Amino acid sequence: MFPSQVPSVDATQVPAEAAIVDVREPDEWQAGHISGAVHIPLMELPARTGDLPEGDVYVICRSGGRSARAVAWLEQNGFEAVNVSGGMGAWQAAGREMVSDTGEAPTVR
C-alpha cells in the first residue's frame, strides 16, 4: 500500500473523541500538539506499537506525509489507522484546539 492510497480524512472530520497518534519529532510536539494525543515519533513506531491506543487511530504529522507512511505501515501490520490529511497545519487552519509544552501559544513546526 502506497501512502497516497491510505485511508484519509480532513482535519475537520476527525471526531472530538478520536484516538490520535502524533508521529512528529519531539521539538515539533513541544511547540504545539493536540491535547490527549499520543506522541510516537515515526522512527519509533515499529518498536512502540504497544503504546498505541485501542481501536481505530487517527495519525497526524506536520503536513500529512509522515502520517501517511505511518498509516500504510500500521495497516500492513494489522492495525486500523486513518491519515489526517494536511496534518497539524490543516488542524491549526481549521481552528481546532492545540496546546504546547513551551508555555507559549501553540504553533506548528
C-alpha positions as CSV (number, residue, x, y, z in Angstrom):
1,M,0.0,0.0,0.0
2,F,1.5,3.4,-1.0
3,P,1.0,6.3,1.3
4,S,-1.2,8.1,-1.3
5,Q,-3.7,5.1,-1.1
6,V,-4.1,5.1,2.7
7,P,-7.5,5.9,4.4
8,S,-7.5,9.6,5.0
9,V,-9.8,12.3,6.4
10,D,-9.5,16.1,6.6
11,A,-8.7,17.6,9.9
12,T,-12.2,18.9,10.2
13,Q,-13.6,15.4,10.0
14,V,-11.6,13.9,13.0
15,P,-14.2,13.2,15.7
16,A,-13.7,15.0,19.0
17,E,-13.3,11.7,20.9
18,A,-10.8,10.2,18.4
19,A,-7.7,8.4,19.4
20,I,-4.9,10.5,17.8
21,V,-1.2,9.5,17.4
22,D,1.2,12.3,16.5
23,V,4.3,11.0,14.7
24,R,6.3,14.2,14.6
25,E,9.6,14.8,16.3
26,P,9.8,16.0,19.9
27,D,10.5,19.6,19.1
28,E,7.5,19.8,16.9
29,W,5.3,18.2,19.5
30,Q,6.5,20.6,22.2
31,A,5.7,23.6,20.1
32,G,2.1,22.6,19.6
33,H,0.0,19.4,19.6
34,I,-3.5,18.1,20.2
35,S,-4.4,17.6,23.8
36,G,-4.8,13.9,24.6
37,A,-2.9,12.7,21.6
38,V,-0.2,10.0,22.0
39,H,3.2,11.1,20.8
40,I,5.2,8.4,19.0
41,P,7.8,9.8,16.6
42,L,7.6,8.0,13.2
43,M,11.0,6.2,13.6
44,E,9.9,4.8,17.0
45,L,6.6,3.5,15.7
46,P,7.6,-0.1,15.0
47,A,9.1,-0.5,18.5
48,R,6.2,1.2,20.3
49,T,3.0,-0.4,18.9
50,G,2.2,-1.4,22.5
51,D,1.7,2.4,23.2
52,L,-1.0,2.7,20.5
53,P,-4.5,3.4,21.7
54,E,-7.1,0.7,21.4
55,G,-9.2,0.6,18.2
56,D,-9.1,3.0,15.3
57,V,-6.4,5.6,15.4
58,Y,-6.0,8.9,13.5
59,V,-2.4,9.6,12.7
60,I,-1.1,13.1,12.3
61,C,2.2,14.9,11.5
62,R,3.0,18.4,10.2
63,S,1.6,18.2,6.7
64,G,0.4,14.6,6.1
65,G,3.4,12.9,4.6
66,R,4.9,11.1,7.6
67,S,1.5,10.2,8.9
68,A,0.5,8.7,5.6
69,R,3.7,6.5,5.7
70,A,2.8,5.6,9.3
71,V,-0.8,4.6,8.4
72,A,0.5,2.5,5.5
73,W,2.8,0.6,7.8
74,L,0.2,0.3,10.5
75,E,-2.4,-1.1,8.0
76,Q,0.2,-3.6,6.7
77,N,0.7,-4.8,10.3
78,G,-2.9,-5.3,11.2
79,F,-3.8,-2.0,12.8
80,E,-6.8,0.2,11.9
81,A,-5.5,3.7,11.1
82,V,-6.6,6.8,9.3
83,N,-4.3,9.6,8.0
84,V,-5.2,13.2,8.9
85,S,-4.7,14.9,5.5
86,G,-2.8,18.2,5.8
87,G,-1.6,17.4,9.2
88,M,-1.2,19.9,12.0
89,G,-1.1,22.7,9.5
90,A,-4.7,21.8,8.5
91,W,-5.6,21.2,12.1
92,Q,-4.5,24.7,13.1
93,A,-6.0,26.3,10.0
94,A,-9.4,24.7,10.9
95,G,-9.2,26.4,14.3
96,R,-9.1,23.1,16.2
97,E,-7.7,23.1,19.7
98,M,-4.0,22.8,20.3
99,V,-1.7,23.0,23.4
100,S,2.1,23.5,23.8
101,D,4.7,22.3,26.3
102,T,6.7,25.6,26.0
103,G,4.5,28.0,27.9
104,E,3.9,29.9,24.7
105,A,1.0,29.9,22.3
106,P,0.9,26.6,20.4
107,T,2.3,26.7,16.9
108,V,3.0,24.2,14.2
109,R,6.7,23.5,13.4
